[in-house]
Amino acid sequence: MSAYKDIAWNGIWKQNTILAQVLGLCPLLAVSSNFVNAVSLGLATIVVMMLSNFAISALRAFIPYEIRIPVFILIIAALVTGIDLAFNAFLHDLYMVLGIFIPLIVTNCIVLARVEAFAAKNGLRAATFDGLMMGVGFVWVIGLLGAVREFVGQGTLFSGIEMIFPKLSGIQILPESYPGFLIAMLPPGAFFVLGLLIAGRNWLDARANQRMREQRSHHQADHATDQANSVPV
Amino acid sequence: MSEPIEVPRRESSVLRISVRTAAIMLAFTLVFTSLMAGTYSATAPLVAASALAEKLRLIGEVLPPSLYDNDLMTDAITLPPQKSLGLDEETRLWRARKDGKPVALVLEAAALDGYSGRISLILSIDADGRLMAQRVTAHKETPGLGDYIDPKKDKNKKRPWITQFSDLGFDTVPREKWRVKKDGGRFDQMSGATISARAVTNASGRALAWTVERRDTLFSLPANSRYEQQGSKQ
C-alpha cells in the first residue's frame, strides 16, 4: 500500500508535472487564463493519462525498446483521437465546451513522459493509478494558475461555468469598474504566476527540509549524549 | 581466421533485428490506425447528426423562425468553395421566404486572419441587403481576451460586441467604413484584442458585399442546385 502512497505523493507534490518537472507548458500556458477552462483541460488530461498509462502498461511486453517512443506516440494519438470522436458523438454539448482542449493534450509531453518513465516499467494497476495521480497534480496546479490569472486579469472567478452547469454563473469579485490587468491574461502573465507558484513550492520544500535537518540533528545530539552517558567506565 | 565468418553473421543478425523491429512497428501502426478508422466510421453518423442539429440552432440564432414559413433545409443551394468568403470547401446557403417572397439568405463565411487562425461565421442577410445578424461558430481566439467575438464569452451580456452589426447595410455604413475604429471605420473593438474584432468585421464586410452583389441570382436558383460563378474568369 505504501507504494501507492508514494505514487500519490509523487504525482501531487514531489514530482508534480508542473511544479517539479515543469512539463507540458504549451497547453498549460495557453488554457490557464481562467479557472473553468483550466480545470476542464486538467480533467480531460486525467482521462488521457490514465488510459494511455493503462494501454502502454498492458502492451509493454510487446513493444521493442528501440522503437518504444514512436509506438507510445502512436498509441497516445490513437487514444486521444478516439476520445475526441467519442466525446463528439455521445456528449456533444460537453464537446462544444471541452472539444478544443482534447487535441491539445497530444501536445502535452507529460503524457509521453509518464508513459516512458512509469507505465512502460510497471504493472497495470500501479500505472493507471500513476496516471490518475499525475493528472490530479496537473489539475490542482493548472486550476490554481487559472484562478489567480482570472482574478488578477478580470476580477472574476468561475466565469464561463454556465457552459458546463447552465444554472451557475461566474462570480464578480472585484467591482465591475475594475479595468482588468491585461498582462495576467496574456502568456507572459502565465509565466509570472507559474514562476511564483514554483518559487512557493521550493520555499515550502526548503522549509520542510530545514525542519527535518534540525530534528535529525536534535535526535543525533540526544543520541550522542545518551551514548556518552551510557559508556561504561 | 574466425573474423571473416563473424562479420557476415553480425550483419545478418542486424538485418534480422531491423526487419523484426520494422515489422512490429508496422503491426502497431496497422492495429492503431484501424482502431482510429473504426472509431471514426462508428461515430461519423452521430457526429454528422449533432453537427446538423448545431447548425439549425445557429441558423435560429441569426434568423428567428417566425420570420419565414418555408423549409430551410430543402430550400438551400450548394456553394462551391468561395475565396472571397474565406471558404475552402463546399457550403450550403439557406434561403428564407415568407408567402413565397424572399426574406433572407443565411450563409457561412470565415476570417482566415484571426489572432489564432480561422474564425468561422454564420450570417443572415435580408432581402434589402442588410446584415440581420451574425454569429461566430468556431474560433481559437485567446480565452478571456479575443473570445468576446462569441457572445457566450462576451462579458457585456446586455449588448454583446457582435450585435453592433445587426440590421446594418452599406446604405447606413458605407463599404469603406465597414472596419473597426482603429482602422478608421465605424465598429468598436476591445483594446488589446483588436485583431479578433478586425478579422470578424472585415470578413462580414466581404460576405455582405459578395451576397449583395448576387442576391437576386442566389434567391432565384432552383432549390438544391449548385451556384456557379457567373462569367467566372479562370
Interface residues (C-beta under 8 A of the other chain):
Chain A: V31 S33 N34 N37 F62 I63 P64 E66 I67 P70 V71 L74 I75 A77 A78 T81 G82 L85 A86 N88 A89 F90 H92 M96 I100 E150 G153 Q154 S159 G160 M163 L182 M185 L186
Chain B: R20 T21 I24 M25 F28 T29 F32 T33 L35 M36 T39 Y40 A42 T43 L46 V47 S50 A53 E54 K140 T142 P143 G144 L145 K152 K153 K155 G192
